[in-house]
Amino acid sequence: MEDILSQYKTVQPEDAKIWFKAGTIEDFPTNRGGCIKYKNKQIAVFNYSRRNAWYACQNACPHKMEMLLSRGMLGSSEETPKIACPMHKKTFSLVDGSCLSGEDYSIATYPVKVVGNEVFVGFLD
């Protein structure tokens, strides 16, 4: 399980060296997630139109290592956008990946930028 998690590292926008074209705006449902593959990583991408923002995180829920966060429930905890695992209901900040449910889990988050009609996710390599 640690091997899978070790491939995911949070990336800050200013640290992104590669901007991977994930698709077009139309490829992602509004207020829900979609999944892309970048190298050996599954990445959940969210068009959170109610907040007029895009987010990306690892698709693997760190609780049981199920690849399903892209199918999670979007929401907010106070002002923090969050994703809830659809199976285990653990919630994670889409800003910094911290677990908002009180457990000692976290997820990797990635910057997203939209240029014209194209959606890009930032990676270190």
C-alpha positions as CSV (number, residue, x, y, z in Angstrom):
1,M,0.0,0.0,0.0
2,E,2.8,2.4,0.8
3,D,4.3,1.9,-2.7
4,I,1.1,3.1,-4.3
5,L,0.9,6.2,-2.0
6,S,4.6,7.0,-2.6
7,Q,4.0,7.9,-6.3
8,Y,1.6,10.7,-5.3
9,K,3.2,14.0,-4.2
10,T,1.3,17.3,-3.7
11,V,2.4,19.9,-6.3
12,Q,2.1,23.6,-5.7
13,P,1.3,25.7,-8.8
14,E,4.7,27.5,-8.8
15,D,6.5,24.1,-8.6
16,A,4.8,22.5,-11.6
17,K,7.3,21.7,-14.3
18,I,5.0,19.9,-16.6
19,W,1.4,20.9,-17.5
20,F,-0.3,17.8,-18.8
21,K,-3.3,18.3,-21.1
22,A,-6.1,16.4,-19.3
23,G,-8.7,17.2,-21.8
24,T,-11.2,19.9,-22.7
25,I,-13.8,21.6,-20.4
26,E,-16.5,19.5,-22.0
27,D,-14.6,16.3,-21.1
28,F,-15.4,16.8,-17.4
29,P,-18.9,16.9,-15.8
30,T,-19.8,20.0,-13.8
31,N,-19.8,19.7,-10.1
32,R,-18.5,16.2,-10.3
33,G,-15.2,14.5,-11.1
34,G,-13.5,12.7,-13.9
35,C,-10.4,10.5,-13.9
36,I,-7.2,10.8,-16.0
37,K,-4.1,8.8,-16.1
38,Y,-0.7,10.5,-16.0
39,K,2.2,8.1,-16.3
40,N,1.5,5.5,-13.5
41,K,-0.9,7.8,-11.6
42,Q,-4.7,8.0,-11.6
43,I,-5.7,11.6,-11.0
44,A,-9.2,12.8,-10.1
45,V,-10.1,16.2,-11.8
46,F,-13.0,18.2,-10.6
47,N,-14.9,21.0,-12.4
48,Y,-16.5,22.6,-9.3
49,S,-18.6,25.1,-11.2
50,R,-20.6,26.2,-8.1
51,R,-17.2,27.6,-6.9
52,N,-16.0,28.6,-10.4
53,A,-12.9,26.5,-9.7
54,W,-11.0,23.4,-10.8
55,Y,-9.2,20.9,-8.6
56,A,-7.2,17.8,-9.0
57,C,-6.0,15.1,-6.5
58,Q,-4.9,11.5,-6.4
59,N,-7.8,9.2,-7.3
60,A,-6.8,6.6,-4.6
61,C,-8.5,7.0,-1.2
62,P,-5.7,6.4,1.3
63,H,-8.0,4.6,3.7
64,K,-8.4,1.4,1.7
65,M,-6.5,2.3,-1.5
66,E,-9.6,2.2,-3.7
67,M,-9.4,4.2,-6.9
68,L,-12.6,6.1,-6.5
69,L,-12.2,9.7,-5.3
70,S,-13.2,10.9,-8.8
71,R,-16.6,9.5,-8.1
72,G,-16.8,11.2,-4.7
73,M,-19.1,13.8,-3.4
74,L,-18.0,17.5,-3.8
75,G,-18.9,19.9,-1.1
76,S,-17.5,22.5,1.3
77,S,-16.4,22.4,4.9
78,E,-16.9,26.1,5.9
79,E,-15.0,27.8,3.1
80,T,-12.8,24.8,2.2
81,P,-13.7,22.8,-1.0
82,K,-13.7,19.1,-0.2
83,I,-14.2,15.6,-1.7
84,A,-15.8,12.8,0.2
85,C,-14.9,9.2,-0.6
86,P,-18.1,7.6,-1.9
87,M,-17.3,4.3,-0.2
88,H,-15.8,5.3,3.2
89,K,-17.1,8.9,3.6
90,K,-13.8,10.3,4.7
91,T,-13.4,13.9,3.5
92,F,-10.4,15.6,2.2
93,S,-9.5,19.2,1.4
94,L,-9.1,19.8,-2.3
95,V,-6.8,22.7,-1.5
96,D,-4.1,21.0,0.7
97,G,-5.2,17.4,0.8
98,S,-5.7,17.3,4.6
99,C,-8.3,14.9,6.0
100,L,-11.2,16.9,7.3
101,S,-12.7,13.8,9.0
102,G,-10.2,13.8,11.8
103,E,-8.2,10.8,10.7
104,D,-4.5,10.7,10.1
105,Y,-4.8,10.5,6.3
106,S,-4.1,12.9,3.5
107,I,-4.2,13.0,-0.3
108,A,-1.9,14.6,-2.9
109,T,-3.3,17.6,-4.7
110,Y,-2.3,19.1,-8.0
111,P,-2.8,22.5,-9.6
112,V,-5.2,22.9,-12.5
113,K,-5.3,25.6,-15.1
114,V,-7.7,26.2,-17.9
115,V,-6.4,27.9,-21.1
116,G,-9.1,28.6,-23.5
117,N,-11.1,25.4,-23.7
118,E,-8.3,23.1,-22.5
119,V,-7.7,21.8,-19.0
120,F,-4.1,21.2,-17.7
121,V,-2.9,19.5,-14.5
122,G,0.5,20.4,-13.1
123,F,3.1,17.8,-12.2
124,L,6.7,17.8,-11.0
125,D,7.9,15.4,-13.7
